[in-house]
Amino acid sequence: MTTPPERLQSPENRSRLIRHFEQSSIENHNSAWDNLWETDNSDMWDRGKPSPALIDLLEQREDILSPIAANGQRKKILVPGCGKGYDVVMLALHGFDAVGLEISAKGVSTAEEYAKKELQAPQEYNFGSAWAIKSERGSVSFIQGDFFQSDCTKGEKFDVIYDYTFLCALHPNMRAQWASRMADLVFSGGLLVCLEFPLFKEISYPGPPWPLQGVHWNLLAEGGDGILYPPKEDQQVGTGSFERKWYIKPDRSYESGQGTDMLSIYARK
């Protein structure tokens, strides 16, 4: 039986994560995330392994996403909100120079410890069935800081950025800032890879994770504000900074999004 929307949104059915952020203003969300790290509550979003959808993309569609540029240089990829560093390490094992960004100092130290151990003896979950060693490992590094601060990456731009649960962790009022900052950080012609989640939640439901059905397209391609509920009849939508190049439902994803996640790739204009 399907649970009615009013029951899903009732206080007793809201997740620990939603209840935690209901008590914080948007201005204090960074501190709220840091508090969850410091109180050992990262299990609320930790997946325990790198993204199966991203692994399959890297191994099966090198024509779309390759770790080596046309000039022979290794591409640099950023993972904002990298958590414990699973995707950062996996990307390095596939040949990228991978950089993880976290707001929490404890989160960064946790990721650095994980990377140190994992790079010495990579686990099988870093690779898919199509794995074939085509390039040497890239480097791994982590940054502790606020993604929205211009000096966070010291003016550096990236060939690729990967977003899984970073956008959905942000209050909807910050979505336009997310799109603008992504445009600042990606080279012209560079790629923004998004594993779109959660797409199974109604756009009006609370978060985090905040529902994202249609949000990536509105922000990146249409130049909208990403707030689709309630709909704005007079919203003026301009031209976005990105062009969508690829949009598929991945064969594999995390259990929480399997069958509903979409994998999109946007090119910076």
Disulfide bonds with the S-S distance in Angstrom:
none
